[in-house]
């Protein structure tokens, strides 16, 4: 499509003298998984809530699926009820906590939410996809924290959204459950869903996102692919090895293969304790937010 799924220009939001979001520009393409990274208080939650239509902006232009979310949710200007309703049907949101339904079962909650959408997915299939098939008759107050998070995700995708917002979706997941969830996200993207993800798990952003944006002190300081963020793909590699005396040596090089070749000749083949590393996404991210602070 010619227009992006999300288009933001000069977005600004302040709370008194505290500027939470300062002149952010951003495009997210249809079918993209975009991860927004940033420390607590950086402005990412405010930004996402404006995109979702939950929070008013002070200035700037925002369109989400071709509609101003503030208009669609009645916070700015006017729009027809039909346009607003259709927009809300096309957007799925997984908040950090959807709500409590203590006396209802998993199946009852998902079936209830399915009634809100004209073309909802099959509740049983959705429950299966998020890994709660064995809990379909369990009351929600008996679920573990990770299982409640899976229920949140089920409610976010039951309407077959064109755009899905995921706010810290795998909080409380064990490593196996987290990777199962990653497979679900890849499946949703393969089906054409655009996904905006906020997460504190840097490996999650690297595994899932086509691009990542780093926000700090209310400013979007970088947007790039996980591989290229902060030029990490071209950063110097660190080659480390253990000497015959037992000490460790390391050197940084733009041509680590040549260094390893020289070491292999020096040690007659096998280099003790050899490692070759480049900056991780976490290394680059921490450097960025540290510099912004």
HELIX and SHEET records of a PDB file:
HELIX    1   1 UNK A   44  UNK A   52  1                                   9    
HELIX    2   2 UNK A   69  UNK A   72  1                                   4    
HELIX    3   3 UNK A   81  UNK A   90  1                                  10    
HELIX    4   4 UNK A  106  UNK A  114  1                                   9    
HELIX    5   5 UNK A  123  UNK A  129  1                                   7    
HELIX    6   6 UNK A  133  UNK A  135  5                                   3    
HELIX    7   7 UNK A  140  UNK A  142  5                                   3    
HELIX    8   8 UNK A  145  UNK A  157  1                                  13    
HELIX    9   9 UNK A  175  UNK A  190  1                                  16    
HELIX   10  10 UNK A  202  UNK A  208  1                                   7    
HELIX   11  11 UNK A  229  UNK A  234  5                                   6    
HELIX   12  12 UNK A  256  UNK A  266  1                                  11    
HELIX   13  13 UNK A  281  UNK A  292  1                                  12    
SHEET    1   A 3 UNK A  18  UNK A  28  0                                        
SHEET    2   A 3 UNK A   6  UNK A  15 -1                                        
SHEET    3   A 3 UNK A  59  UNK A  64 -1                                        
SHEET    1   B 6 UNK A  91  UNK A  94  0                                        
SHEET    2   B 6 UNK A 163  UNK A 167  1                                        
SHEET    3   B 6 UNK A 194  UNK A 198  1                                        
SHEET    4   B 6 UNK A  33  UNK A  37  1                                        
SHEET    5   B 6 UNK A 211  UNK A 216  1                                        
SHEET    6   B 6 UNK A 219  UNK A 224 -1                                        
SHEET    1   C 3 UNK A 248  UNK A 253  0                                        
SHEET    2   C 3 UNK A 237  UNK A 242 -1                                        
SHEET    3   C 3 UNK A 275  UNK A 277 -1                                        
END                                                                             
